[in-house]
Amino acid sequence: MQRELLDRQAIHDVVLRYCRGVDRLDFDLVRSCYHPDAIDHHTGFDGSVDDYIAWVRPKLETLGGTMHHVGNHLVELFGDVAIAETYSMNVHWGHPAGGDFTSGARFVDLMERRDGRWAIAQRWAVREWTRSDADRMTAPEAAGPRGRRDGQDLVQRLRDDILAEKEPSTRGRILPPDKEIR
């Protein structure tokens, strides 16, 4: 039972890392969610993980941002193979031509454990619906933290701070990118 729970959590983490990677434009993180020979099937795309990243990267870079919300997540385990079905709602904004939209989708993943690591062997991004959000987005109501897609997002900066083993007195005191922690 403990092994099953650990496997389910590892598979769920793959899905969450994928979403973070797409939303933060961290394509190394996205790539790490797949086995090297994985195949991805998205609306308008079928191919290898490297071809998928080459296809999706310019699309995502033209947007102001995306936010993938994960909902229901069901895993069926079959030893070192699993089927994971994850419901998601995905918001896309800042399209230069005003093409902001939200979509409801399911990630249907054939996951495999290879060399002790769970990753996507094949993914189908099943689009269930799309809603236009054109002219519905508004500016932030006040100054404050904002998500970033340039490697300087708060999560990345906290991780870098911890990995750099800074003094505990400065750890977590994340300042704007133009300021340095001393």
N, C-alpha and C positions, 0 to 999 in steps of 0.2 A: 504493500500500500504506500509506503514512504517513497519508493522509487517512482510509482505512478504519479504521486503528487509533485515530485521534483520534475518529472518529465513534462507534466502539464504546465508548470510554472515556467520552465525553460522555453516551451513553445509559445506561451503567452508573451514572454519577454521578447522573442523574435518579432512578433507582430508590433509590439510597442516601440521597439528600436527602429523598425521600418518607418513607422509614422513619425517619430522624432527626426529621423534622417531626411525624410521628404520635407517636413515642415521647416527644418533648419538648413536645408540645402547641403546636408552633410552626406555626400554620395559615397564616401568610404563606409559610413555607417550603413547606408542602404545596401551596398554590395555585401557587407558582412552578414546580412540576413539570409543570403542565398548560398547554396553550394555553387562552386565555380561552373558546373555544367547545367545549372538551373534554367528553366524556361519560364517566361512570364507572358501572360495573356491579358492585356488591358484593352479598353475600347480604342480601336485603331492601331493596335500593336500586338504582335506575336514574335517572340524571339528570345535570344540569350539575355542574361542579366547585364552584360556589358552593352549590348545593343539597346536594351531597355533604358539604361541610364543615359546613353547618348541621345535617345529619343525624348525622354521626359525632361532632362536637364534644361534645355532651352525653353521649353514650355513653362516650367516652374520659375525660371529666372526672369521671365517677362511679367510675372505676377508680383504684387506687393506682398503676398503671403498666402499660406494655406494652413489650415488647422484640421487635422484628422481626429475625430472623436470616435473612440472604440466603445462598442456596446456589447451585445451578446457575444460570447466566445465559447464555442463548444469544441472539445477535442475528443476524437475517437482514436485510442491507442491500439496499435497492432504490432507490439514488439518495438522494433527500430523504425517503424513506419507509422505515420499518423495522418489523419485528416483533421484539419482545423478550419472551422467556419467562423468568421468574425464579421459581425455587422459593424458598419461604420457610417458616420455622417461626416462629409468632407466639405469644408468651406474654402472657396477660392476667391480672393479679392485683389483689387489693384490692377486688373487687366487693362492694358493701355486703351483698348477699344471699348471699354465699359462692359466687358463680357463676364462680370462677376457672377458666380453661381455656387449653389450648394447641391451636393449629390448624396444620395443614399446608395450604399453599395455593400456588397459582401466580398470579403477576401476568402476564397476557397483555396486552401493551401494543402498540397501534398508535402508533408514534412518528413524528413529522414534524419535519423541519428547516424552520423558517420564519425568515426574516431572520437566518440563521446560527445559530439556537438550536434545539437538540433539546428536545422536550417531548412529553408524552403528549397524543395527539389522542383516543384512546379506550382505556379500561382495563377489563379483565374480571378481577376478583379471584375466581379459581376455587377454592372451598373443597374440598379433597380429603378431609380428615378433621378431627374435633374430639375432644379428650380432656378430660374433666372433671379439674380439679386441686383440687376442693373439699377443704378441710382438709389439703392437702399442703404448703402454704407454711409456712416457719418464719421467725422473727425473725432479723435479722442477728446473727452470732456475736460481734461486737465493734464498737466505735466505729470510724469511718472514713468515707471519702468515700461519698456516696450520690447516686444520680441524682436530678435535680430536674426538675419540669415547670412551672416558674413563671418562666422566663426567667433563672434564676440557676444553671442547670446549669454544671458546670465548663467544658464546651466553649464555652458562650455567654460566660462570664466571661473566659476566655482570649482569645476573639475580640474582645470589647469592650476588653480591656486592650491588645491589639495595635493595634486601630483607633484607640484614643485616644492612641497613640504615647507611652505612658508611658516613663519612664526605663528603660533596660535593666536596671538594678539591681533594679527592682520587677517587671518583666515576668515572668510565670510564678509569682510568689509569691502565689498565690490564697489569700486568707484566708476564713474563714466570712463569710456575707453581713452579719452584724452588726458586722464589723470593717472598717476602712477601711485601704487602702494609703496610706501617707504617704511 
